[in-house]
Amino acid sequence: MGRFDPTGPVDAAAYSVASLRWETQVGALGPSDGSAGAASNVPSALSVLRHAQLYLPFPDEIEEAFGVLRRHALHDGELFPVALATLPFLFATLRAGTPPMIAERITDLIAEYTAASFTLDGALRSRFLDLIVSHSREILRWLGKHDRALCAIALRVPELRTDLLAALSSVEAVSPVVLLALVDLGAAPGRTVELAQQLAAGEDEAARRSAAAFLARFGPR
């Protein structure tokens, strides 16, 4: 991104969240306003993702933006407090609409943050999980589009599991990753057994293996 100067006040109106003092948001490199270099400039990284359609001709900019959000907020498996400030912006970007490939990476990033949230101290961990639960309806709308991230979050956030199982009770198609998640959740809602049998009879080897694992648990004997 080439943004080595500290970031000033953020115009967050388009994100529907309040402007933040990013210099007080702590990440792996310290303050998150860019005063520690471009690798810590979280608001600039978020801006790139927000306007990803414009940055598609400049893939290095997009890669650097994801690099900041991954390595400054999440480093060596440890989640840093700046992730809590980042999370609402990521959801806002998804709501506003973004290219499918970028949306997939954003949902995966949210899932990575959630998986590492146990490394936060108690109060921050509770606040992070509250943020995830407050966006549960949005996360459930990922079903069929971003199943990998949805299932990864549901496996770690019990409040999402009941709603996910309810949503799966009426689906007409199911992905292999969802079947594997259901094995871990110990449930076979709706027509999932029948849908798994259809996948098991198909030609996609990865799908057949996932279906076989699911049917070994829930299929007819």
Phi, psi and omega per residue, in radians:
M1 nan -0.423 3.094
G2 1.203 0.419 -3.099
R3 -1.855 1.611 -3.063
F4 -1.719 -0.203 3.120
D5 -1.443 2.639 3.082
P6 -1.030 2.566 3.130
T7 -1.481 2.389 3.089
G8 -1.445 -2.887 3.130
P9 -0.976 2.432 -3.076
V10 -1.654 2.263 3.027
D11 -1.427 1.728 -3.017
A12 -1.782 0.222 -3.083
A13 -1.009 -0.699 -3.108
A14 -1.198 -0.336 -3.120
Y15 -1.630 -0.157 -3.104
S16 1.079 0.545 3.010
V17 -2.322 2.760 -3.080
A18 -1.234 2.649 3.040
S19 -1.094 2.508 -3.060
L20 -2.075 2.650 2.990
R21 -1.545 1.580 -3.024
W22 -1.124 -0.381 3.122
E23 -1.177 -0.298 3.126
T24 -1.676 -0.092 3.140
Q25 -1.573 2.027 -2.971
V26 -1.568 2.291 3.031
G27 -2.205 -2.941 -3.078
A28 -1.073 -0.546 -3.105
L29 -1.718 0.053 -3.106
G30 1.936 -2.401 3.137
P31 -1.034 2.690 -3.020
S32 -1.900 0.363 -3.120
D33 -1.711 0.063 -3.119
G34 1.661 -0.033 -3.135
S35 -1.174 -0.328 3.068
A36 -1.678 0.193 -3.125
G37 1.951 2.948 -3.069
A38 -1.028 -0.512 -3.100
A39 -1.204 -0.147 3.108
S40 -1.989 0.134 -3.043
N41 -1.528 1.400 -3.074
V42 -1.125 -0.800 -3.123
P43 -1.081 -0.606 3.088
S44 -1.191 -0.677 3.086
A45 -1.087 -0.745 3.122
L46 -1.123 -0.630 3.120
S47 -1.125 -0.696 3.105
V48 -1.066 -0.789 -3.136
L49 -1.181 -0.640 3.120
R50 -1.046 -0.626 -3.112
H51 -1.938 0.661 -3.033
A52 -1.004 -0.589 -3.139
Q53 -1.016 -0.672 3.133
L54 -1.278 -0.455 -3.082
Y55 -1.616 -0.014 -3.128
L56 -0.981 -0.630 3.083
P57 -1.236 -0.121 -3.111
F58 -2.178 1.240 -3.038
P59 -1.055 -0.484 3.124
D60 -1.102 -0.611 3.105
E61 -1.118 -0.733 3.137
I62 -1.164 -0.736 3.123
E63 -1.086 -0.701 -3.139
E64 -1.172 -0.650 3.121
A65 -1.080 -0.826 3.105
F66 -1.131 -0.600 3.109
G67 -1.066 -0.740 3.107
V68 -1.082 -0.830 -3.056
L69 -1.234 -0.403 3.117
R70 -1.554 -0.815 -2.993
R71 -1.540 -0.406 3.110
H72 -1.534 -0.670 3.130
A73 -1.523 -0.434 -3.090
L74 -2.403 1.943 -3.039
H75 -2.341 2.176 3.129
D76 0.917 0.710 3.094
G77 1.412 -0.033 -3.129
E78 -1.800 2.245 3.107
L79 -1.571 2.351 -3.107
F80 -1.811 2.740 -3.050
P81 -0.966 -0.491 -3.131
V82 -1.045 -0.364 3.123
A83 -1.055 -0.574 3.140
L84 -1.156 -0.643 3.101
A85 -1.302 -0.510 -3.090
T86 -1.329 -0.618 -2.995
L87 -0.954 -0.855 -3.137
P88 -1.070 -0.583 3.113
F89 -1.163 -0.671 3.123
L90 -1.146 -0.745 3.099
F91 -1.130 -0.678 3.131
A92 -1.110 -0.664 3.105
T93 -1.110 -0.724 3.101
L94 -1.119 -0.712 3.139
R95 -1.131 -0.629 -3.093
A96 -1.263 -0.322 -3.105
G97 1.675 2.303 -3.111
T98 -2.679 2.740 -3.127
P99 -0.922 2.484 -3.046
P100 -0.907 -0.721 -3.123
M101 -1.119 -0.664 3.121
I102 -1.234 -0.723 3.114
A103 -1.036 -0.733 3.121
E104 -1.048 -0.743 -3.126
R105 -1.225 -0.604 3.102
I106 -1.160 -0.779 3.123
T107 -1.109 -0.663 3.083
D108 -1.112 -0.661 3.126
L109 -1.140 -0.742 3.088
I110 -1.058 -0.714 3.115
A111 -1.131 -0.670 3.095
E112 -1.112 -0.767 3.083
Y113 -1.014 -0.786 -3.097
T114 -1.106 -0.717 3.141
A115 -1.101 -0.535 -3.106
A116 -1.688 0.055 -3.041
S117 -1.132 -0.357 3.124
F118 -1.141 -0.280 -3.139
T119 -1.430 -0.213 3.050
L120 -1.278 2.737 3.071
D121 -1.235 2.939 -2.960
G122 -0.901 -0.881 -3.083
A123 -1.157 -0.770 3.137
L124 -1.176 -0.662 3.109
R125 -1.079 -0.743 3.119
S126 -1.105 -0.734 3.131
R127 -1.128 -0.714 3.137
F128 -1.090 -0.837 -3.115
L129 -1.148 -0.593 3.056
D130 -1.077 -0.689 3.098
L131 -1.097 -0.757 3.121
I132 -1.078 -0.831 -3.114
V133 -1.104 -0.627 3.137
S134 -1.156 -0.339 3.096
H135 -1.834 0.358 -3.020
S136 -1.082 -0.653 3.139
R137 -1.107 -0.707 3.105
E138 -1.137 -0.742 -3.126
I139 -1.106 -0.700 -3.140
L140 -1.148 -0.449 3.091
R141 -1.257 -0.136 3.056
W142 -1.292 -0.234 -3.077
L143 -0.980 2.226 -3.116
G144 1.549 -0.207 3.129
K145 -2.083 -0.783 -3.115
H146 -2.276 1.003 -3.041
D147 -1.083 -0.641 -3.098
R148 -1.050 -0.847 -3.129
A149 -1.203 -0.756 3.141
L150 -0.996 -0.850 -3.097
C151 -1.183 -0.666 3.123
A152 -1.075 -0.691 3.127
I153 -1.245 -0.786 -3.109
A154 -1.069 -0.582 3.130
L155 -1.178 -0.375 -3.081
R156 -1.889 -0.250 -3.100
V157 -2.128 1.716 -3.038
P158 -0.966 -0.555 -3.091
E159 -1.090 -0.410 -3.140
L160 -1.512 -0.298 -2.986
R161 -1.161 -0.809 -3.105
T162 -1.044 -0.773 -3.136
D163 -1.159 -0.648 3.112
L164 -1.123 -0.801 3.135
L165 -1.098 -0.644 3.098
A166 -1.135 -0.725 3.130
A167 -1.141 -0.647 -3.120
L168 -1.277 -0.244 -3.122
S169 -1.243 -0.221 -3.091
S170 -2.214 0.232 -3.107
V171 -1.376 2.700 3.106
E172 -1.823 -0.061 3.091
A173 -2.669 2.664 -3.119
V174 -2.499 2.490 -3.112
S175 -1.580 2.779 3.105
P176 -0.999 -0.657 -3.102
V177 -1.160 -0.585 3.084
V178 -1.168 -0.710 3.120
L179 -1.060 -0.735 3.119
L180 -1.146 -0.655 3.100
A181 -1.135 -0.653 3.136
L182 -1.147 -0.547 3.052
V183 -1.054 -0.780 3.127
D184 -1.203 -0.586 -3.137
L185 -1.391 -0.268 3.116
G186 1.223 0.686 -3.093
A187 -2.525 2.649 3.101
A188 -2.383 1.253 -3.026
P189 -1.265 2.720 3.015
G190 0.956 -2.307 -3.076
R191 -1.688 0.375 -3.021
T192 -1.084 -0.578 3.096
V193 -1.117 -0.811 3.122
E194 -1.091 -0.739 -3.136
L195 -1.155 -0.632 3.093
A196 -1.160 -0.653 3.095
Q197 -1.098 -0.649 3.093
Q198 -1.132 -0.736 3.105
L199 -1.148 -0.665 -3.127
A200 -1.127 -0.424 -3.140
A201 -1.599 -0.006 -3.116
G202 -1.482 -3.002 -3.061
E203 -1.806 -0.190 -3.138
D204 -1.328 2.011 -3.035
E205 -1.128 -0.738 -3.134
A206 -1.123 -0.722 3.123
A207 -1.139 -0.675 3.134
R208 -1.117 -0.694 3.138
R209 -1.157 -0.741 3.116
S210 -1.113 -0.750 3.122
A211 -1.103 -0.692 3.141
A212 -1.113 -0.720 3.115
A213 -1.102 -0.697 3.122
F214 -1.179 -0.798 -3.097
L215 -1.194 -0.516 3.093
A216 -1.104 -0.469 3.134
R217 -1.590 -0.716 -2.942
F218 -2.118 -0.146 -3.078
G219 -1.258 2.876 3.107
P220 -1.133 2.493 -3.135
R221 -1.439 nan nan
